[in-house]
Amino acid sequence: MDRHSNAEIATSSVAPTEDLKLLAEFIEQLPEAQPLSDCSLGFPVQYRGYRELLTDWLALESARFHKIGTSVAGEPLWMVEIGNPKAPNVSVAISGLHPIEWIGIETAYGLARLENKNPSENRKVCFFPLANPDGFRDVEANLRARKRRWVRSNRNGVDLNRNWPTHFRASRGLVAGHNASGPAACSEPEVAAIVDTLDEIAKHANLDIALSLHSIGNMILMPWGGVWKSPVAREQHMRVARTLKERLGPYTIRQVSRWVPGVSFAHGMEIDHLHQAYEATAILVECTRGEVDALRPSALLNPFRVFNPQNGRERGARIAKALEPFLRGEL
């Protein structure tokens, strides 16, 4: 898809009420499905599937929905706004770039629920709740078929957290879909739609807070990922990270590129771009340790279990409560 077509979608004058209707109609045409807890692979999957997730987002009374583009396979991409639409300051929360990392997606929904109960008057929060819907649906299909599969990329085999413009470097990745960047920055329609939407938002408001939600490691990560040096705003990031650590518990704080010196460079990351392009304080949270600490040896063969804790809805809500003050600009 031509990036300019995404730009037209991102800046369209379609009213949020029209997009609300579009989402409702889209959900209606999705097939009914049994709860995912019935598809356990010996591991209770206490998470929302695609239809249930979209239905619960749709039920948030304070939310305004915007269709910003479509995925490789034609799934709609949504941005959800909560808070004063004319607020001078904007926070951004992104989840689901890596589609197997469902605990990050549940945490984003937990944050949206909190904001829905108490929308801010001086800040708008823009959620991108499912950045990789094709991959998410692939993971759900695997769970329902009781297949143990690793799914990290979009349908083009690109890792969407290596496709952002800042510090981009073309790479095929060591394993298909693992760190594969795509041929050019924003080559993937999912990333292009988000970047174009953020560019438009930043023309009219101060996009000063950004949060990206991932899954495994119990870590609070900061820019830069693509280069060794630290950003000028390192102390601001460290201050926020230390406060989040106090709220979250036993998490580790790292600059991405210094996580494993010499080998942990991550080119084309979302937090690098969110900080470089908009000067936002950009934090990536690896929400949990998955089930690594309590695994039986056989469970290592189940990628979903490695990346996601059993009690996903409950854990996501708890993590969201710890992160909410940051998203609201209160730290």
TIGU-254193 format. One record per residue (C-alpha): z, y, x; residue in one letter. Coordinates in pm, 1 decimal, padded with zeros to 6 digits. Example, Ala and Ser with C-alpha at 12.3 -4.5 7.8 and 13.67 -1.06 7.14 Angstrom:
// TIGU-254193
+----------+----------+----------+------+
:       up :    north :     east : resn :
+----------+----------+----------+------+
:  00780.0 : -00450.0 :  01230.0 :    A :
:  00714.0 : -00106.0 :  01367.0 :    S :
+----------+----------+----------+------+
This chain:
// TIGU-254193
+----------+----------+----------+------+
:       up :    north :     east : resn :
+----------+----------+----------+------+
:  00000.0 :  00000.0 :  00000.0 :    M :
: -00089.4 :  00345.3 :  00126.3 :    D :
:  00224.5 :  00540.8 :  00205.5 :    R :
:  00089.1 :  00845.2 :  00024.3 :    H :
:  00088.0 :  00652.5 : -00303.0 :    S :
:  00460.1 :  00591.3 : -00253.9 :    N :
:  00510.0 :  00962.5 : -00188.7 :    A :
:  00344.4 :  01044.1 : -00520.7 :    E :
:  00576.4 :  00802.0 : -00697.4 :    I :
:  00883.4 :  00935.5 : -00519.1 :    A :
:  00808.7 :  01295.3 : -00615.5 :    T :
:  00676.1 :  01229.7 : -00964.0 :    S :
:  00802.9 :  01426.8 : -01261.1 :    S :
:  00873.3 :  01115.8 : -01470.2 :    V :
:  01199.5 :  01181.7 : -01654.0 :    A :
:  01497.0 :  00957.7 : -01573.4 :    P :
:  01513.3 :  00859.0 : -01942.2 :    T :
:  01161.0 :  00719.2 : -01915.7 :    E :
:  01257.3 :  00516.4 : -01611.2 :    D :
:  01568.6 :  00396.9 : -01792.8 :    L :
:  01338.6 :  00262.8 : -02063.6 :    K :
:  01109.9 :  00108.2 : -01800.0 :    L :
:  01405.3 : -00075.0 : -01644.7 :    L :
:  01528.8 : -00199.0 : -01983.0 :    A :
:  01182.2 : -00329.4 : -02067.9 :    E :
:  01148.2 : -00491.1 : -01726.2 :    F :
:  01479.6 : -00674.1 : -01766.2 :    I :
:  01378.2 : -00800.6 : -02108.2 :    E :
:  01072.1 : -00975.9 : -01967.2 :    Q :
:  01274.5 : -01154.8 : -01696.8 :    L :
:  01352.9 : -01518.3 : -01779.4 :    P :
:  01702.8 : -01608.7 : -01895.2 :    E :
:  01894.2 : -01806.0 : -01634.3 :    A :
:  02214.8 : -02005.1 : -01601.0 :    Q :
:  02498.3 : -01846.8 : -01400.9 :    P :
:  02455.9 : -01899.9 : -01029.5 :    L :
:  02798.1 : -02066.7 : -01012.1 :    S :
:  02614.5 : -02377.0 : -01139.2 :    D :
:  02399.1 : -02381.4 : -00823.0 :    C :
:  02674.1 : -02426.5 : -00569.6 :    S :
:  02543.8 : -02652.7 : -00291.0 :    L :
:  02911.0 : -02741.5 : -00261.4 :    G :
:  02991.7 : -02370.0 : -00245.8 :    F :
:  03068.7 : -02165.0 : -00559.8 :    P :
:  02808.7 : -01886.7 : -00574.7 :    V :
:  03016.2 : -01611.6 : -00736.8 :    Q :
:  02739.4 : -01353.6 : -00732.1 :    Y :
:  02496.0 : -01193.8 : -00973.1 :    R :
:  02137.2 : -01313.3 : -00991.2 :    G :
:  01843.6 : -01074.5 : -01034.1 :    Y :
:  01852.2 : -01033.1 : -01412.6 :    R :
:  02230.7 : -01008.5 : -01430.7 :    E :
:  02245.8 : -00760.0 : -01144.7 :    L :
:  01987.7 : -00526.9 : -01299.5 :    L :
:  02152.8 : -00559.9 : -01641.3 :    T :
:  02490.8 : -00457.4 : -01500.7 :    D :
:  02340.9 : -00157.2 : -01320.0 :    W :
:  02166.7 : -00057.6 : -01643.4 :    L :
:  02502.5 : -00061.8 : -01824.2 :    A :
:  02647.0 :  00217.5 : -01605.9 :    L :
:  02665.1 :  00507.5 : -01851.3 :    E :
:  02661.8 :  00785.9 : -01590.8 :    S :
:  02363.5 :  00648.6 : -01398.5 :    A :
:  02016.0 :  00799.6 : -01386.4 :    R :
:  01736.3 :  00560.9 : -01289.9 :    F :
:  01419.5 :  00641.8 : -01095.8 :    H :
:  01139.8 :  00399.8 : -01017.6 :    K :
:  01032.4 :  00499.0 : -00666.3 :    I :
:  00769.3 :  00237.2 : -00586.4 :    G :
:  00692.2 : -00133.2 : -00580.1 :    T :
:  00754.4 : -00413.3 : -00332.9 :    S :
:  00493.5 : -00625.5 : -00155.6 :    V :
:  00495.2 : -00866.6 : -00451.7 :    A :
:  00494.0 : -00588.0 : -00711.2 :    G :
:  00864.1 : -00580.0 : -00801.6 :    E :
:  00986.4 : -00232.2 : -00901.4 :    P :
:  01203.1 : -00043.9 : -00654.5 :    L :
:  01482.2 :  00166.9 : -00803.6 :    W :
:  01696.2 :  00458.5 : -00701.5 :    M :
:  02009.9 :  00516.0 : -00907.4 :    V :
:  02178.1 :  00858.7 : -00914.8 :    E :
:  02537.4 :  00922.0 : -01018.5 :    I :
:  02705.9 :  01261.6 : -01010.3 :    G :
:  02594.9 :  01619.1 : -01066.4 :    N :
:  02212.0 :  01618.9 : -01044.3 :    P :
:  02222.2 :  01977.7 : -00911.5 :    K :
:  02497.5 :  01918.9 : -00656.6 :    A :
:  02437.4 :  02081.5 : -00315.6 :    P :
:  02546.3 :  01768.1 : -00125.9 :    N :
:  02405.6 :  01415.4 : -00143.5 :    V :
:  02534.6 :  01078.0 : -00030.8 :    S :
:  02308.8 :  00775.8 :  00007.4 :    V :
:  02399.8 :  00407.8 : -00015.6 :    A :
:  02147.6 :  00133.7 :  00067.2 :    I :
:  02192.0 : -00239.7 :  00015.3 :    S :
:  01978.3 : -00551.8 :  00023.8 :    G :
:  01754.2 : -00471.8 :  00320.9 :    L :
:  01838.6 : -00824.6 :  00440.6 :    H :
:  01806.9 : -01027.0 :  00121.3 :    P :
:  02044.9 : -01311.6 :  00204.6 :    I :
:  02331.5 : -01064.5 :  00251.7 :    E :
:  02450.1 : -01058.6 : -00108.8 :    W :
:  02803.1 : -00936.3 : -00036.4 :    I :
:  02654.3 : -00598.7 :  00062.7 :    G :
:  02468.2 : -00586.3 : -00268.6 :    I :
:  02787.6 : -00665.5 : -00460.6 :    E :
:  02971.7 : -00394.9 : -00265.2 :    T :
:  02706.6 : -00137.7 : -00360.4 :    A :
:  02751.0 : -00229.3 : -00725.4 :    Y :
:  03128.6 : -00196.6 : -00684.9 :    G :
:  03079.4 :  00154.2 : -00546.3 :    L :
:  02850.8 :  00244.2 : -00835.3 :    A :
:  03111.8 :  00126.0 : -01085.2 :    R :
:  03373.1 :  00347.8 : -00924.0 :    L :
:  03139.3 :  00648.0 : -00924.1 :    E :
:  03041.9 :  00576.1 : -01284.6 :    N :
:  03407.0 :  00606.9 : -01389.1 :    K :
:  03456.9 :  00933.0 : -01202.4 :    N :
:  03127.7 :  01113.0 : -01126.5 :    P :
:  03156.0 :  01393.7 : -00874.3 :    S :
:  03088.9 :  01751.6 : -00976.8 :    E :
:  02997.3 :  01872.5 : -00627.3 :    N :
:  02814.3 :  01567.5 : -00493.7 :    R :
:  02533.6 :  01338.8 : -00605.7 :    K :
:  02533.1 :  00977.3 : -00488.3 :    V :
:  02192.0 :  00810.3 : -00460.0 :    C :
:  02198.9 :  00431.1 : -00454.5 :    F :
:  01913.0 :  00207.9 : -00343.4 :    F :
:  02075.9 : -00106.7 : -00483.9 :    P :
:  01813.8 : -00367.0 : -00397.0 :    L :
:  01587.7 : -00259.2 : -00112.3 :    A :
:  01419.7 : -00599.8 : -00080.4 :    N :
:  01380.7 : -00746.0 : -00430.6 :    P :
:  01118.6 : -01002.4 : -00325.4 :    D :
:  01352.3 : -01149.3 : -00066.4 :    G :
:  01645.2 : -01138.3 : -00309.0 :    F :
:  01446.9 : -01335.4 : -00566.5 :    R :
:  01345.9 : -01584.8 : -00297.9 :    D :
:  01711.6 : -01638.0 : -00207.2 :    V :
:  01803.6 : -01683.8 : -00573.1 :    E :
:  01521.7 : -01935.0 : -00622.5 :    A :
:  01644.8 : -02130.1 : -00319.1 :    N :
:  02000.0 : -02136.4 : -00454.2 :    L :
:  01884.3 : -02258.5 : -00793.4 :    R :
:  01670.5 : -02527.6 : -00629.6 :    A :
:  01964.1 : -02618.9 : -00399.4 :    R :
:  01756.3 : -02541.9 : -00093.8 :    K :
:  01923.5 : -02423.1 :  00224.3 :    R :
:  01697.4 : -02148.3 :  00355.7 :    R :
:  01729.2 : -01849.1 :  00587.2 :    W :
:  01562.2 : -01543.6 :  00426.4 :    V :
:  01579.8 : -01217.2 :  00620.8 :    R :
:  01239.9 : -01052.9 :  00575.1 :    S :
:  01017.2 : -00917.8 :  00301.1 :    N :
:  00706.7 : -01105.3 :  00178.0 :    R :
:  00510.0 : -00976.8 :  00478.8 :    N :
:  00757.7 : -01141.1 :  00714.3 :    G :
:  00899.2 : -00804.4 :  00824.7 :    V :
:  01266.4 : -00727.2 :  00879.7 :    D :
:  01308.0 : -00410.5 :  00673.5 :    L :
:  01586.4 : -00292.2 :  00902.9 :    N :
:  01341.0 : -00266.8 :  01191.3 :    R :
:  01068.2 : -00072.1 :  01007.5 :    N :
:  01218.9 :  00278.8 :  00994.1 :    W :
:  01058.6 :  00564.2 :  01191.5 :    P :
:  01337.8 :  00660.9 :  01431.9 :    T :
:  01327.8 :  00461.4 :  01757.7 :    H :
:  01063.2 :  00232.8 :  01606.1 :    F :
:  00908.4 : -00024.4 :  01836.5 :    R :
:  00652.5 : -00280.1 :  01722.9 :    A :
:  00777.1 : -00635.1 :  01768.4 :    S :
:  00694.8 : -00974.7 :  01625.2 :    R :
:  01056.0 : -01089.6 :  01660.8 :    G :
:  01187.9 : -01402.6 :  01825.2 :    L :
:  01179.2 : -01601.4 :  01499.5 :    V :
:  00957.1 : -01525.0 :  01201.3 :    A :
:  01130.1 : -01261.2 :  00991.4 :    G :
:  01410.8 : -01206.3 :  01243.8 :    H :
:  01377.5 : -00855.4 :  01387.7 :    N :
:  01000.9 : -00848.9 :  01323.6 :    A :
:  00925.5 : -00478.4 :  01290.0 :    S :
:  00585.4 : -00468.4 :  01124.4 :    G :
:  00279.1 : -00304.7 :  01281.1 :    P :
:  00398.2 :  00054.4 :  01232.7 :    A :
:  00693.3 :  00253.3 :  01105.4 :    A :
:  00706.3 :  00254.5 :  00723.8 :    C :
:  00426.4 : -00003.4 :  00711.4 :    S :
:  00625.8 : -00185.1 :  00443.3 :    E :
:  00615.8 : -00040.3 :  00090.7 :    P :
:  00989.7 : -00090.5 :  00043.2 :    E :
:  01084.9 :  00124.5 :  00343.6 :    V :
:  00808.0 :  00377.2 :  00277.8 :    A :
:  00931.3 :  00431.1 : -00078.2 :    A :
:  01290.1 :  00489.8 :  00034.2 :    I :
:  01193.0 :  00722.9 :  00320.1 :    V :
:  00960.9 :  00928.8 :  00100.7 :    D :
:  01232.0 :  00957.2 : -00164.0 :    T :
:  01492.1 :  01065.0 :  00091.8 :    L :
:  01252.4 :  01322.7 :  00235.9 :    D :
:  01209.8 :  01471.5 : -00110.6 :    E :
:  01585.5 :  01473.6 : -00175.7 :    I :
:  01650.8 :  01645.0 :  00158.4 :    A :
:  01417.3 :  01931.4 :  00063.5 :    K :
:  01655.6 :  02037.6 : -00212.4 :    H :
:  02004.0 :  01933.8 : -00100.1 :    A :
:  02218.9 :  01856.1 :  00201.5 :    N :
:  02192.4 :  01481.6 :  00264.3 :    L :
:  02502.4 :  01454.2 :  00480.8 :    D :
:  02650.5 :  01106.7 :  00418.1 :    I :
:  02473.7 :  00771.2 :  00445.3 :    A :
:  02609.8 :  00419.5 :  00407.3 :    L :
:  02419.5 :  00095.3 :  00461.7 :    S :
:  02576.2 : -00229.5 :  00344.8 :    L :
:  02515.7 : -00559.3 :  00520.2 :    H :
:  02698.8 : -00886.3 :  00544.4 :    S :
:  02838.4 : -01060.7 :  00845.5 :    I :
:  03070.3 : -00962.9 :  01127.5 :    G :
:  03352.8 : -00745.9 :  00985.8 :    N :
:  03207.7 : -00452.2 :  01175.8 :    M :
:  03166.2 : -00077.9 :  01133.9 :    I :
:  02847.5 :  00018.1 :  01316.9 :    L :
:  02720.4 :  00361.2 :  01423.3 :    M :
:  02399.0 :  00506.5 :  01569.7 :    P :
:  02220.5 :  00469.7 :  01792.7 :    W :
:  02073.7 :  00122.7 :  01770.2 :    G :
:  01742.8 :  00194.8 :  01939.4 :    G :
:  01869.2 :  00366.2 :  02254.2 :    V :
:  02171.5 :  00332.8 :  02483.6 :    W :
:  02291.4 :  00693.4 :  02466.8 :    K :
:  02533.6 :  00808.9 :  02198.3 :    S :
:  02438.2 :  01069.1 :  01938.5 :    P :
:  02566.6 :  01423.6 :  01974.6 :    V :
:  02774.6 :  01362.3 :  01660.9 :    A :
:  02950.9 :  01060.3 :  01812.8 :    R :
:  03301.1 :  01199.7 :  01760.4 :    E :
:  03233.0 :  01262.4 :  01390.3 :    Q :
:  03110.7 :  00905.0 :  01351.8 :    H :
:  03411.8 :  00772.3 :  01542.4 :    M :
:  03653.2 :  00971.8 :  01328.7 :    R :
:  03501.5 :  00830.4 :  01010.2 :    V :
:  03483.0 :  00479.9 :  01154.4 :    A :
:  03850.1 :  00483.6 :  01254.2 :    R :
:  03951.6 :  00600.4 :  00906.1 :    T :
:  03740.4 :  00328.6 :  00745.0 :    L :
:  03897.0 :  00071.2 :  00975.5 :    K :
:  04242.2 :  00178.0 :  00855.4 :    E :
:  04126.7 :  00126.2 :  00496.8 :    R :
:  03926.1 : -00193.5 :  00547.1 :    L :
:  04157.3 : -00383.5 :  00778.8 :    G :
:  04064.5 : -00591.7 :  01087.5 :    P :
:  03713.8 : -00457.8 :  01144.5 :    Y :
:  03554.9 : -00381.8 :  01482.4 :    T :
:  03391.6 : -00043.7 :  01556.8 :    I :
:  03072.4 : -00047.3 :  01763.7 :    R :
:  02770.6 :  00163.0 :  01848.5 :    Q :
:  02487.1 : -00076.7 :  01762.9 :    V :
:  02308.1 : -00065.0 :  02098.8 :    S :
:  02636.1 : -00119.8 :  02285.1 :    R :
:  02751.1 : -00416.2 :  02077.6 :    W :
:  02620.6 : -00657.2 :  02341.8 :    V :
:  02516.2 : -00436.3 :  02637.2 :    P :
:  02152.0 : -00479.0 :  02728.9 :    G :
:  02054.7 : -00716.1 :  02447.5 :    V :
:  02167.4 : -00557.9 :  02119.6 :    S :
:  01908.2 : -00280.5 :  02093.4 :    F :
:  01783.7 : -00254.6 :  01735.6 :    A :
:  01472.0 : -00040.9 :  01710.0 :    H :
:  01372.8 :  00116.2 :  01380.3 :    G :
:  01714.2 :  00086.7 :  01212.8 :    M :
:  01802.9 :  00264.2 :  00892.8 :    E :
:  02118.0 :  00435.2 :  01027.4 :    I :
:  01927.4 :  00576.0 :  01326.2 :    D :
:  01676.1 :  00732.8 :  01090.4 :    H :
:  01935.6 :  00850.4 :  00838.7 :    L :
:  02117.1 :  01034.4 :  01116.6 :    H :
:  01812.3 :  01161.0 :  01309.1 :    Q :
:  01602.4 :  01275.7 :  01012.8 :    A :
:  01874.9 :  01421.1 :  00788.6 :    Y :
:  02169.7 :  01475.4 :  01026.3 :    E :
:  02381.4 :  01254.9 :  00802.0 :    A :
:  02693.7 :  01080.9 :  00919.8 :    T :
:  02542.5 :  00732.9 :  00899.2 :    A :
:  02757.9 :  00421.0 :  00894.0 :    I :
:  02654.4 :  00056.5 :  00862.5 :    L :
:  02924.0 : -00181.6 :  00737.0 :    V :
:  02899.6 : -00555.0 :  00797.9 :    E :
:  03117.2 : -00629.8 :  00498.4 :    C :
:  03280.9 : -00965.8 :  00576.6 :    T :
:  03278.2 : -01265.3 :  00806.8 :    R :
:  03103.4 : -01474.9 :  00544.4 :    G :
:  03277.2 : -01811.7 :  00547.4 :    E :
:  03268.1 : -01852.4 :  00925.6 :    V :
:  03645.8 : -01861.4 :  00964.9 :    D :
:  03695.2 : -02147.3 :  00717.6 :    A :
:  03383.7 : -02357.1 :  00757.3 :    L :
:  03354.4 : -02728.0 :  00765.8 :    R :
:  03085.1 : -02828.2 :  01018.7 :    P :
:  02845.2 : -02923.5 :  00738.4 :    S :
:  02865.9 : -02573.2 :  00591.0 :    A :
:  02694.0 : -02429.7 :  00896.6 :    L :
:  02376.7 : -02580.9 :  00752.4 :    L :
:  02401.7 : -02349.7 :  00451.2 :    N :
:  02283.4 : -02000.4 :  00553.7 :    P :
:  02399.3 : -01839.9 :  00228.6 :    F :
:  02752.0 : -01965.6 :  00290.6 :    R :
:  02751.7 : -01838.4 :  00647.9 :    V :
:  02655.5 : -01487.1 :  00533.8 :    F :
:  02855.4 : -01456.0 :  00213.3 :    N :
:  03217.3 : -01526.0 :  00114.9 :    P :
:  03282.6 : -01739.4 : -00191.5 :    Q :
:  03447.6 : -01471.8 : -00406.3 :    N :
:  03164.3 : -01222.3 : -00377.3 :    G :
:  03229.0 : -01012.0 : -00686.7 :    R :
:  03598.3 : -00970.9 : -00612.6 :    E :
:  03548.7 : -00905.8 : -00240.5 :    R :
:  03269.3 : -00658.6 : -00307.6 :    G :
:  03492.1 : -00462.1 : -00545.5 :    A :
:  03775.6 : -00450.5 : -00290.6 :    R :
:  03548.6 : -00336.1 : -00007.7 :    I :
:  03396.0 : -00072.5 : -00237.6 :    A :
:  03739.0 :  00073.3 : -00310.5 :    K :
:  03799.0 :  00116.5 :  00063.6 :    A :
:  03458.6 :  00279.0 :  00120.6 :    L :
:  03451.8 :  00509.7 : -00182.1 :    E :
:  03621.0 :  00814.2 : -00020.8 :    P :
:  03357.1 :  00818.2 :  00252.9 :    F :
:  03074.1 :  00806.3 :  00000.4 :    L :
:  03235.3 :  01090.4 : -00195.7 :    R :
:  03267.5 :  01309.1 :  00114.8 :    G :
:  03646.6 :  01293.1 :  00108.4 :    E :
:  03707.9 :  01161.2 :  00461.6 :    L :
+----------+----------+----------+------+
